[in-house]
Amino acid sequence: MKKGNKYGTHRVIEPKGVLPQPADKIDNNMDEIYDNEILIDVQTLNIDSASFTDIEVRAKGDHKKIAEIMMGIVEKQGKHRNPWTGSGGMLLGTVEKIGDALVDKIDLKVGDKIATLVSLSLTPLRIDKIKEIRPDVDQVDIDGKAILFESGIYAKIPTDMPEKLALSALDVAGAPAQTAKLCKPGDTVLIIGAGGKSGMLCSYEAKRRVGVTGTVIGMCHSQKSTDRLQKLGFCDHVFPGNATDPVSMIEKISELTDGKMADITINNVNIPDTEMTSILCTKNDGLVYLFSMATSFTKAALGAEGVGSDVTMIVGNGYTKGHAEITLQILRESDALRKVFTELYS
């Protein structure tokens, strides 16, 4: 086998000298793998929410057009990096082959079912056939192959829950794990997009961390998701709102916090133009965690400067130590949340 680079630069076609994620095109030839790669027989793509929403809008909801757009992205780039949002997603599949240099270094064997925990925006991918599109859960079943680089992280699919359930949770594992690190007893936490997949997980983790002396506020997109989150009981206050309307959101959060605003704001939405709501609903020395891949960090940085806000802003890194274990454990601990996730995503 040919010797490969740890970070996958040997797969970069253009421009040379960059890593696979920012590359315009990478090699997705699966006939031969390098000595430090894992070949995966792909079953399901879990497309990043911002990316799938964007593609669905462009296709006007037509499944055939969605498939054409996805196939076109992969044909052009050798990976699934949405050219309009820059985001990817992750995948579920079975280990088909392990490079010689990795065989004795990793805890995987041929036949293991895994979810990759690195973005599709850097993963060499070949789609042979799109079998089913499930827009309600941003998942697409395919026949195809993918490569996981030596530096890539993954999670073995647990045996105590359905594959699709585990995949849906692992797709957003960074959000609840980062929430666990950031929230502390007594904090007031605002979760924007609290009724969605990552939002519900963050709501659970936030309440567990802030305790009885803290407050968790959940803003949802619709009345339906608001009702669902209220029934779960993770938040002290839940309401439907428009995250692209900072004026109305400021008024609501000011009312709920007696003008003190949030210590921490966690943004989980999948649409653009929610940066100023996140910033202005957070107290001047507070913290904003921008997990949403629809975030414009230029808008966030210049917007905070423009309103004289001294908030600390954290980029939504999809990885933090132990994130897969933390997220799956939430579904094991909360029967109510596992039931909702099973109904919605598996």
C-alpha positions in Angstrom: 0.0 0.0 0.0 1.1 3.6 -0.7 2.0 5.7 2.4 -0.5 8.4 3.2 -0.3 11.6 5.1 -2.0 11.6 8.6 -4.3 14.5 7.7 -5.2 13.2 4.2 -3.2 15.7 2.1 -2.3 12.9 -0.2 -5.9 13.0 -1.5 -5.9 16.7 -2.3 -6.0 17.4 -6.1 -6.5 21.1 -6.1 -5.2 23.5 -4.9 -2.0 21.7 -3.8 -0.7 22.4 -0.4 -4.0 22.7 1.5 -5.8 20.3 3.8 -8.8 18.2 2.5 -11.5 20.4 4.1 -10.7 23.7 2.3 -9.6 21.9 -0.9 -11.7 22.5 -4.0 -11.3 18.9 -5.2 -10.0 15.7 -3.6 -9.4 12.2 -4.9 -12.3 9.9 -4.2 -11.0 6.9 -6.0 -11.7 3.9 -3.8 -10.1 1.1 -5.9 -7.0 1.4 -3.8 -6.5 2.8 -0.4 -3.4 4.2 1.3 -1.8 2.5 4.2 -3.3 4.8 6.9 -6.9 5.0 5.6 -10.1 3.2 6.5 -12.4 2.3 3.7 -16.1 2.5 4.6 -19.1 1.0 2.9 -21.6 3.8 3.4 -25.2 3.2 4.4 -26.5 6.7 5.4 -25.3 10.3 5.0 -26.5 12.6 7.8 -26.3 15.9 6.1 -25.5 19.0 8.2 -28.8 20.8 9.0 -27.8 24.1 7.5 -26.6 22.3 4.4 -29.6 20.1 3.9 -32.0 23.0 4.5 -30.1 25.0 1.8 -30.2 22.2 -0.7 -33.9 21.5 0.0 -34.7 25.2 -0.7 -32.7 25.2 -3.9 -34.5 22.0 -5.0 -37.9 23.4 -4.0 -38.4 20.3 -2.0 -38.2 18.0 -5.0 -36.4 14.8 -4.1 -35.1 14.1 -7.6 -33.5 17.6 -7.6 -32.1 17.1 -4.1 -30.4 14.0 -5.4 -29.1 15.7 -8.5 -27.6 18.5 -6.4 -25.9 16.1 -4.0 -24.5 13.9 -6.8 -23.2 17.1 -8.5 -21.4 18.3 -5.4 -19.6 15.0 -5.0 -18.8 14.6 -8.7 -17.2 18.1 -8.7 -15.4 18.0 -5.4 -14.9 14.3 -4.5 -16.6 15.0 -1.2 -19.9 16.5 0.1 -19.1 20.1 1.0 -22.1 22.3 0.3 -20.7 25.1 -1.9 -23.2 27.6 -0.5 -22.9 26.9 3.2 -19.4 25.3 3.3 -20.7 22.5 5.7 -21.0 18.8 5.3 -22.4 16.3 7.8 -21.3 12.8 8.7 -22.0 9.2 7.8 -23.0 5.8 9.0 -21.3 2.8 7.4 -19.4 -0.5 7.8 -15.7 -0.9 7.9 -14.7 -2.6 4.6 -10.9 -2.4 4.7 -8.2 -1.1 7.0 -4.8 0.2 5.8 -1.7 -1.8 6.8 -0.3 1.0 9.0 -3.5 1.2 11.1 -4.4 -2.5 11.6 -2.7 -2.8 14.9 -3.2 0.8 16.1 -7.0 1.2 16.2 -9.9 -0.6 17.9 -11.7 -1.4 14.7 -12.0 -4.5 12.6 -13.6 -5.2 9.2 -17.4 -5.5 9.6 -17.7 -3.0 12.5 -20.5 -0.4 12.1 -19.3 3.1 12.8 -20.4 6.7 12.5 -17.7 9.1 11.4 -17.3 12.2 13.6 -15.5 14.3 11.1 -17.2 16.4 8.5 -18.3 15.2 5.0 -16.7 18.5 3.8 -13.3 16.8 4.1 -14.2 13.1 3.6 -13.5 11.4 0.3 -16.9 10.1 -0.8 -18.3 8.3 -3.8 -22.0 8.0 -4.3 -23.1 5.2 -6.6 -26.8 5.5 -5.9 -29.1 7.6 -3.8 -31.7 5.2 -2.4 -33.9 7.3 -0.1 -34.1 10.9 1.1 -35.6 11.6 4.5 -35.9 15.4 4.7 -37.5 15.4 8.1 -34.2 14.1 9.6 -31.7 15.4 7.1 -30.6 11.8 6.2 -30.0 10.2 2.8 -29.5 6.5 2.3 -27.0 5.6 -0.4 -24.9 3.0 -2.0 -21.3 4.3 -1.9 -17.9 4.3 -0.3 -15.9 6.8 1.9 -12.5 7.2 3.3 -11.6 8.0 6.9 -8.1 9.4 7.4 -5.8 8.4 10.2 -6.6 11.7 12.0 -10.3 11.1 11.6 -12.4 10.3 14.7 -15.3 7.9 14.8 -17.7 6.2 17.2 -18.8 2.5 17.1 -22.5 2.2 16.8 -23.8 1.1 20.3 -25.8 -2.1 20.5 -28.4 -0.7 23.0 -30.1 1.7 20.6 -31.1 1.7 16.9 -28.5 2.8 14.4 -30.4 5.8 13.0 -31.1 7.0 16.5 -27.4 6.9 17.4 -26.5 8.6 14.1 -28.9 11.5 14.6 -27.5 12.2 18.1 -23.8 11.8 17.1 -24.3 14.2 14.3 -24.6 17.0 16.8 -22.5 15.5 19.6 -20.3 18.6 19.9 -23.2 20.9 21.1 -24.3 19.1 24.3 -20.7 18.2 25.2 -19.6 21.9 24.8 -22.7 22.9 26.8 -21.5 20.6 29.6 -18.1 22.4 29.6 -19.5 25.9 29.5 -22.5 25.9 31.9 -22.0 26.2 35.6 -24.4 26.3 38.6 -26.4 29.5 38.8 -26.0 30.5 35.2 -28.8 31.8 33.1 -28.6 30.0 29.7 -30.5 31.0 26.6 -30.7 28.2 23.9 -31.7 29.5 20.5 -33.2 26.7 18.4 -33.9 24.7 21.6 -36.7 22.6 20.0 -34.4 21.0 17.4 -32.1 18.0 17.6 -29.0 19.7 19.1 -31.2 22.2 21.0 -33.0 19.5 23.0 -29.8 17.8 23.9 -28.3 21.1 25.0 -31.4 22.0 27.0 -31.1 18.7 28.9 -27.4 19.2 29.6 -27.7 22.9 30.4 -30.3 22.3 33.1 -28.2 19.5 34.6 -25.2 21.8 34.8 -26.9 25.0 36.1 -29.0 23.2 38.7 -31.8 24.6 40.8 -30.1 28.0 41.2 -29.8 28.5 37.4 -32.3 29.2 34.6 -32.6 27.7 31.2 -34.6 29.5 28.5 -35.5 27.7 25.3 -36.5 29.6 22.2 -38.1 27.4 19.5 -38.9 27.9 15.9 -42.6 26.8 16.0 -45.4 26.2 18.3 -45.1 22.5 17.7 -41.5 22.4 18.8 -42.3 24.7 21.7 -45.0 22.3 23.0 -42.7 19.4 22.6 -39.9 21.1 24.6 -42.3 22.2 27.3 -43.4 18.6 27.8 -39.8 17.5 28.2 -39.5 19.8 31.1 -35.8 20.7 30.7 -36.3 24.5 30.4 -37.6 27.0 33.0 -39.1 29.1 30.2 -40.0 28.1 26.6 -41.4 30.3 23.9 -41.7 30.4 20.1 -39.7 33.2 18.5 -37.9 34.5 15.4 -34.2 34.4 15.9 -33.7 36.8 12.9 -35.6 39.5 14.7 -33.2 40.7 17.5 -35.5 43.5 18.7 -38.4 41.3 19.7 -36.0 38.7 21.1 -34.2 41.3 23.3 -37.5 42.4 24.7 -38.5 38.8 25.5 -35.2 37.9 27.2 -35.1 41.1 29.1 -38.6 40.4 30.4 -37.7 36.8 31.4 -34.4 37.9 33.1 -35.5 41.2 34.7 -33.2 43.0 32.4 -30.1 41.0 33.3 -29.9 39.0 30.0 -28.2 35.6 29.6 -24.9 34.6 31.0 -24.5 32.1 28.1 -26.3 31.9 24.8 -26.1 28.8 22.7 -27.1 29.2 19.1 -28.3 25.9 17.4 -30.3 27.3 14.4 -29.9 26.2 10.8 -30.6 29.6 9.1 -28.5 32.7 8.7 -28.8 36.2 10.2 -29.2 35.2 13.9 -25.9 36.5 15.0 -27.1 39.8 16.5 -29.9 38.1 18.4 -27.3 35.8 20.1 -25.1 38.8 20.9 -27.7 41.2 22.2 -29.5 38.7 24.3 -26.3 38.0 26.2 -25.0 40.2 29.0 -22.0 42.4 28.2 -19.4 40.1 29.8 -21.2 36.9 28.8 -20.5 34.1 26.4 -22.0 33.2 23.1 -21.5 29.6 21.7 -22.2 29.6 17.9 -22.8 26.0 17.1 -24.8 26.8 14.0 -23.0 26.3 10.7 -25.2 29.0 9.2 -23.4 31.5 11.3 -21.4 34.3 9.5 -18.5 34.9 11.8 -17.8 38.2 10.0 -21.3 39.4 10.9 -20.9 38.2 14.5 -17.5 39.9 15.0 -18.4 43.2 13.3 -21.9 43.1 14.8 -20.6 42.8 18.3 -18.2 45.6 17.7 -20.9 47.8 16.2 -23.1 47.6 19.3 -20.3 47.8 21.8 -20.7 44.3 23.1 -17.9 42.7 25.0 -19.2 39.1 24.8 -16.9 36.2 24.3 -17.8 34.3 21.2 -16.9 30.6 20.7 -16.8 28.9 17.3 -19.0 25.8 17.3 -16.3 23.2 17.1 -18.1 19.9 16.5 -15.5 18.1 18.5 -14.7 18.1 22.2 -13.1 15.3 24.3 -15.7 12.6 25.1 -18.5 14.2 23.0 -19.8 11.0 21.6 -20.0 9.3 25.0 -21.6 12.3 26.6 -24.3 12.6 23.9 -25.2 8.9 23.8 -25.3 8.9 27.6 -28.0 11.6 27.5 -30.2 9.3 25.5 -29.6 6.5 28.0 -30.4 8.7 31.0 -33.5 10.5 29.7 -36.3 8.1 28.7 -38.4 11.1 27.6 -35.8 12.5 25.3 -35.0 9.1 23.9 -38.6 8.6 23.1 -38.8 11.9 21.2 -35.6 11.2 19.3 -36.9 7.7 18.4 -40.2 9.2 17.1 -38.5 12.0 15.1 -35.2 10.6 13.9 -35.0 6.8 13.9 
